[in-house]
């Protein structure tokens, strides 16, 4: 049997951003984020535009078919397409996909498919993309976007044509963004005046085209599970891409396993293999860590119980319905992409073993993130003290500051320089409070006793040795190189105060020894 999910609702006006900075009607937005795109054929000398749009619609259906049938979309139903009348009555193909919490991955994937499609079309085909949260392409390229196109001026100006991202210049309504009909009219009259900004192109190339589509396939993994109910196992086998939806439904509806839900004979369990995003495999481990494990400790059965409970709940609620199967492309995702010439060579998928250990980033990545947050925080303090924020450039820096503040708030940290440095050592470097006080006192004593050259670096040497022991590599040479580089950059940006000043001074002296 075939499982059918509710199709993502598509509204043509979701494709357009407001031309001025105004309050958005949040009641009109869908509950989950939806990516939308419009494909236009713009040539004022062509009379049969409707026929061109029908052909483009058919081509896009074929391009997205392998992805819709075999890729595990967050919203399950995949990319929907329909021909509509858009701005000013212009014929277009309106497309969309519910990306929800997997927006970054799935929006880049759809944009990559559309960019390849665009390269194969003529210069008359223009594609506009955004989502119900905003223009994600402008957000992706915000660091490279010229200041004169900052929000809201850049709204509805960024288009894809012949595989290139192009901007409608500011010589039309330069003090604001463009309305939908204004953008389409300009492309019809003066599309040859559109600008290609190299920095913007490079930024989007790195986020969309680079490694496409292999990197999206490499983000998938096999997960093996067992299901007690044969009917449920057959449904999941026939519709394996339903896995992300079932996990999301389990969490959204606050479902939980009980004794009744876990009843059944383990010997009669059916094996099921599903290809899922690695992020969802990690989410499955998180659910397993907080669920009662099946008798004998079989995590595959427990995961099967979770999916079975969620599947039944989705069927009962009408979120999923069943229908007779229809013809599908032969093979799996990789073979279908190779067959349709969207993938040059096959990609091998890894297999993720189920575990109750909550996945965490490796130590080096965690320290890099912590160091970045520390640097952002201290830079922000320096800017406040100087009464200047001239170095902040647009949305990128604001987003970084907000991300750092959110990180600290989520950890329950009352942010001040001394308090955060203590937090950095105790939580980030796992130093106990006694060690912290010992090093802090020793650091102040060293700073106060410049005459005692023999013992000036003694306490700091001990501290650095312990840091090497905790974070050093196998050779013990570069273990805290990242931390030292961070402290060096802080020194260059401006002299800090308090315990951080003492530590930096001693670390600088230590490296000269």
C-alpha positions, 0 to 999 in steps of 0.5 A, a space after each residue: 500500500 502507498 502512504 499519502 501525506 497531506 500536500 503542502 499548501 502553496 500560495 502564490 503571494 508567499 513567493 514575494 517579500 514586502 517591498 518596504 519594512 512592515 509587519 508581516 501577517 503571521 496568521 497567513 504563514 503556515 505552521 511549518 516553514 515552506 520553501 516556495 519557488 516560481 519559474 517564469 518564461 519572460 520574453 515579450 516577443 513570444 506569444 505562446 508563453 502558456 505552452 512554454 510553461 506547460 513544457 517547463 512544468 513537465 520537465 520539472 516534474 521529471 527532474 524532481 521525480 527521483 527526489 520525490 520518490 526516494 528522498 526522505 523529505 522532512 514533510 514527506 510529500 516532497 516537491 509539489 508543482 502546479 501551473 498558475 497565473 502569477 504577478 500581473 497575470 503572468 503564467 508561471 510554475 509555482 513549486 514548493 516543499 515543506 522543509 520545517 526544521 530541516 530548512 537549511 539542508 532541503 532548501 539548498 538541495 532544491 536550489 541546487 536542482 533548480 540551478 542545474 535545471 536553469 543552466 539547461 534553459 535559455 536566458 528567458 527562464 527566470 526563477 525566484 526562490 524564498 520561503 515563508 520565513 523570508 528570502 533565504 538566498 539573501 540570507 545565505 549571501 548576506 555577508 557578500 551582498 552590497 550594502 545598498 541592497 540591504 533589507 528591504 531594498 534587496 527584496 524580490 531583486 535576486 533571480 536565477 537565470 541561465 544558471 546564474 544568480 542576478 540582481 535587478 539593479 537599484 535604478 528602479 525604486 532604489 529606496 525600497 524593494 520591488 513589488 511582484 509586478 514591478 520585478 516581472 515587468 523589469 525582467 520583461 523590459 530590461 533583463 539584460 541590465 541585471 547585475 551579476 555580483 561575483 561575491 554574491 555568486 561565490 557565496 551562493 556557489 559555496 552553499 548550493 552548487 559546491 558538491 551538489 548533489 553528492 554532499 546531500 546524498 552523503 548526509 544520508 545513512 542506513 538505519 536498521 530496525 524491527 517492527 512487531 506489527 507486520 502491517 506496519 512493517 509492510 507500510 514502512 518498507 513500501 514507503 521508507 521516506 516516511 521515517 522523518 515524518 514519523 519521528 517528528 509526529 512522535 515528538 510533536 504529539 508527545 507520544 511515549 512508549 508504554 507496556 501496551 505499546 511494547 507488547 508482542 513476540 520479538 521472534 516474529 519481528 520484521 526487519 526494516 531498512 530505511 535511508 534517513 538523514 544523519 540528523 534524524 538518525 541522531 534524533 532516533 538515538 535521542 528518542 531511544 535514550 528517553 524510551 523504555 528499551 524492549 526486552 533483551 535490550 534490542 534497540 531496533 525493536 524499540 525504534 520499531 515500536 516508536 515508529 509503529 506508535 507514531 504511524 498508527 497515530 498519524 493514520 488515526 488523525 488523517 495525517 497519513 492515508 493509504 491508497 493503492 500503489 502506483 508505478 515508481 521509478 526502478 531501483 533506489 535514489 542513487 540509481 534513479 539519479 544516475 539514470 536521469 543523469 543527475 548523478 555522475 557516479 554512485 554514492 555509497 551510504 554508511 550504516 548508523 548503529 543504534 545507540 542510547 548515547 546522545 550524539 555530541 560533537 567531537 571535542 575539537 568542534 565543541 572547543 571551536 564553537 566555544 572559542 568562537 562564542 567567547 571571541 564574539 562575546 568579548 568583542 561585543 563588550 569592547 564595542 560597548 565600552 568604546 561606544 562604537 559598532 562600526 565594525 558590525 556589518 549587516 545581518 551576519 554580525 547581528 546574527 552572530 551576536 544573537 547566536 552567542 547571547 542565545 548560547 549563553 542564555 541557554 546555559 544559564 550564564 549571567 554574562 559578565 567578563 569575569 563570570 563568563 571567563 570562569 564559565 569558560 574554564 569550568 564548563 568548557 575546559 572542565 576545571 573544578 572550582 578549586 583549580 580555578 581559584 588556585 590559578 586565578 590567585 596565582 595569576 594575580 600574584 605573578 602579575 604583582 611580583 614582577 621582581 620574582 622572575 624565577 617563579 613568574 610563569 610557574 602557575 601558568 606552566 602548570 595550567 598549560 600542562 593540564 590543558 595539554 593533558 586534557 586536549 592535546 593530540 597524540 603528539 601533545 604538541 598542538 592540543 591547545 593551539 586553538 585556545 592560544 590563537 583565540 587568546 592572541 586575537 583577543 589581545 590584538 583586539 584590545 586589552 581585556 581586564 581582570 583574570 583574563 588579562 593576567 592569563 593572557 599576559 602569562 601565556 604570552 610570556 610562556 610562549 617566549 620561553 
